[in-house]
Amino acid sequence: MHRDFKEPGRPRPDLVIGREELFTAAREQLARGGSVLVHGSAGIGKSTVLRALAAEYDTTARTVLRCSATESESHLPFLALTDLLGLVVDEVSDQLPAPQRTALESALTGRGESTLQRDGLALRLAVLSALRALAAKGPVLIVADDLQWLDPASVELLGFAARRLGEMPVRMLCAVRTSTDPQGHEQDRYLRASPPDTLALRVTPLSRAHVAELLENRGYTGLPRSTVRDIHRTSGGNPLFALELGRALADSPTPPRPGEPLPVPTSLRTLVLNRLDMLPAEARRTLLVASAGARPTLALLRAAGREDAEAETARAVELGLLAPERESPGVRFAHPLVSAALYAEATAQERRAAHAALSTAAVDPIERARHLALSTTGADPQVAARLGEAAAVARDRGAPSVAAELGLLAARHTPADAAPSPDERRLQAAEDALTAGENDLARDIAREVLGRATEPAERVRAWMVVIEAAGQSIAEVDAVYPQALADAGDDPRLLALVHYQLAWRALVIDGDFAAGRAEAACSAELAARAGDRRTELLALAHQAQVETLMGHPDAPATIKKALKEPQDPKLACHHNGAGATRFRWLMMSDQFGDARATATALLREVRRRGMVESEVHYVRFLAEIELRTGHCGRALDLAREGYGLARDSGIGEGASAMLTSLAEAAGGDVERAQALAREAAEHAEQDGDLMYLSRALGALGHAQLVAGDAAGTVRSLRRVRELEEGLGVTDPARGRWQADLAEALVRVGEIAEAQDVIDVTRQRAMRLGRESILAVLDRAEALVRAAQGDHDAAVRQLTSAQDRLARLGCGLEEARAAYALARLRALPQSLGVPARPGVAPVPGPAAYDEAARLFRRCRALPWLRQVEQVAAAPAPVPQPAIAPSALDALAGLAATERQVAELVMEGATNREIAGKLYISVKTVEATLTRVYRKLGIRSRVDIVRLAAGHRTN
């Protein structure tokens, strides 16, 4: 009988966001029969984790004992013991010796005034005996929350019993509050109250992406990413604090402007500032100055007029408001929320005074300008100029987010009739926000400008920001283009900007490569006429990219034109610039060394400049290089890094999911690969982006092939073929899906279609000189030849393809060719190829040694698992030769139908056939139905009769 006492409500799944690694470790420990102690700071989510783990494991225990306490109850002796054993004491009391029973009942009921000092040994033994008695009837799970508030007597008794339970089936699941210092070891003393094999797990702060997910799940939707960033920074990743800040923002009638502090709710102010009253007024002012500074130090505080800063900060450390800094001159708050709450508590006049002091004390020009702005009210052209200069410095330093904040402050202090105007400064801030990956902030600024701007140049510039901020979802802003054209009038410089965006629209929304190329060429011509080199370079790079995808003969010349001097240094490393276009050309031309050097240099430069969107692209580019060259482990690491960056910034999530799917299929988890590919396809469908939809479906088809789902591969890649034909994509190096489709078609018996895919693709690849494409096509065509019965030619073609792929440096494709060669020799049915009559397959693991070695070198784990599984399978049992009459009857069947029929003749079940041919059981059943109809028979028995040479009636 399952016993569970004081069970709380079940936790909601959305409360355990971002704890995957912790849960994995805890589950492994609990599955081994061990115990777990989770610890961390207040509000970090310990109780949530504890409840979720307890909910998973309470069904495995016969008895679940729970206790929890509060600070106000910690002085009451035996309270936790009463929570744990109070409801089960009657069940076990008759099994305890009389002295133990008396001592335990006295402690639990409060009668007899039992104490540890008087009844220590009897009580200790009673608790141990009670737990042993419960464990003798079935597993026991003890769930103890807030160990720091448990009364000392209960902790002592629990620890005594825990250390002596031995092999008894008693597990403990506990949580305790420890400091925010990850180097601290406060949990050690609580481990003494736990079984010896207890695993201590620290509950760490959430990442920004997980904070965003938590806020979204709790209904705080639509928050700008810049605001989520501020919430994450202010909360320090603490979920409780983050949710409270989110609630305060939701309740606030006016959200804070960029650069302004978040509203800190009273509940959190009370939580973190209840010790401020113990500080003198001057010390509190010193901490306010520290909270206003970006990187406060004792020297900075003294320069700002806080003469007793050292003594005052030392006192704040004693009170836990500041963290001790033994090896650094910095002043660090114990938690970011302390700083935020202190700043929020101050009056506007007190804040301005703090910033005024720092505006002269700070050494950095950016910090001085920022503090000057925050200490000044109203328009002031000198302050605006200082802020504009500081924004330029931040931009050059690779801090576009800071530049955007300073630009908005500059706009606030710029007089209406000044040059540059307030709206010009805002638009520059919006463009800086785009560079920093803060697209929602950029969009909001541009919309604000459009609400009042009348100058065509300002309006078109704002429209461009709105379009850029939409990212891949430009279908959502489709109505913007006519308005932008109207505002541009006949100005060639403004028209060039609009036609450049129309080129992207033609690709993403209409899927029309020819129109995209024409719009890009028009933009480049208009920009050249207007002397706008930046827009001209962007348009040329885009034209070159489209021509590359189309397989257009002018692509190399356009790339060369886009790389001519003069160049814009920032644009040279932009993901839509000529450097990125050249990288794509190098990759499609199999020039991997030059491609790697190009992408590495581009990534280094965009990181220096803080160009987040470009960084997402170049991390993905590097992952693609490693994947193509057969370094699957490195590719997977880079792809996951890029995917995390994309999710964190909200930029390029679909494209990153697509590339990560390919990397997972090559070196990680095939099921995750399929899930990521479907996620990428959903993103593309939602955005109306046909280009990335075809890439996502290509990744899905590849993952399905690796998983053994040939029919699924055919469905996905047929659609890719249809999409790319409609788009006008003729370069097969763009998606590299054609050989996969041909191989899957062979497996399902569609030999003619497989050859057609190969023939069409080979013609295009030969025209463009795509050597690696030609090699993988030969690998696929070898399977076609084998399916047609020409095994010797197939072996020769596979051997040649493997050698060519090795020379090109395509490590994974080389290994796949070796694997296909081994399977053709050892188990031809697994490739959809019939065994040759009278020729025995080469059995045993030795046939796969070369393929296994190559996959191992690549760290291509899913492929290696396939090899090991096939190599470990028992050698096929020789079957009696099929009668010639049966072979004649089967000659009219399609390849897959013939394979299925032959395996039925050998006595294989439908499930065995599905496993051997890497198809589903349903596909086997459907194939058999067609076989019956074509042969004029009714059942499997009739097929077996054919094998024996009997006539069917």
Secondary structure, 3 states (H helix, E strand, C coil): CCEECCCCCCCCHHHHCCCHHHHHHHHHHHHCCCCEEEEECCCCCHHHHHHHHHHHHHHHCCEEEEECCCHHHCCCCCHHHHHHHCCCHHHHHHHCCHHHHHHHHHHHHCCCCCCHHHHHHHHHHHHHHHHHHHHHHCCEEEEECCHHHCCHHHHHHHHHHHCCCCCCCEEEEEEEECCCCCCCCCHHHHHCCCCCCCEEEECCCCCHHHHHHHHHHCCCCCCCHHHHHHHHHHHCCCHHHHHHHHHHHHHCCCCCCCCCCCCCCHHHHHHHHCCHHHCCHHHHHHHHHHHHCCCCEHHHHHHCCCCCHHHHHHHHHHCCCEECCCCCCECEECCHHHHHHHHHHCCHHHHHHHHHHHHHHCCCHHHHHHHHHHCCCCCCHHHHHHHHHHHHHHHHCCCHHHHHHHHHHHHHCCCCCCCCCHHHHHHHHHHHHHHCCCHHHHHHHHHHHHCCCCCHHHHHHHHHHHHHHCCCCHHHHCCHHHHHHHHHCCCHHHHHHHHHHHHHHHHHCCCCHHHHHHHHHHHHHHHHHHCCHHHHHHHHHHHHHHHHHHCCCCHHHHHHHHCCCCCCHHHHCCCCCHHHHHHHHHHHCCCHHHHHHHHHHHHHHHHHHCCHHHHHHHHHHHHHHHHHCCCHHHHHHHHHHHHHHHHHHCCCHHHHHHHHHHHHHHHCCHHHHHHHHHHHHHHHHHHCCHHHHHHHHHHHHHHHHHCCCHHHHHHHHHHHHHHHHHHCCCCCCCCCCHHHHHHHHHHCCCHHHHHHHHHHHHHHHHHHCCHHHHHHHHHHHHHHHHHCCCHHHHHHHHHHHHHHHHHHCCHHHHHHHHHHHHHHHHCHHHHCCCCCCCCCCCCCHHHHHHHHHHHHHHCCHHHHHHHHHHHHCCCCCCCCCCCHHHHHHHCCCCHHHHHHHHHHHCCCCHHHHHHHHCCCHHHHHHHHHHHHHHHCCCCHHHHHHHHHCCCCC
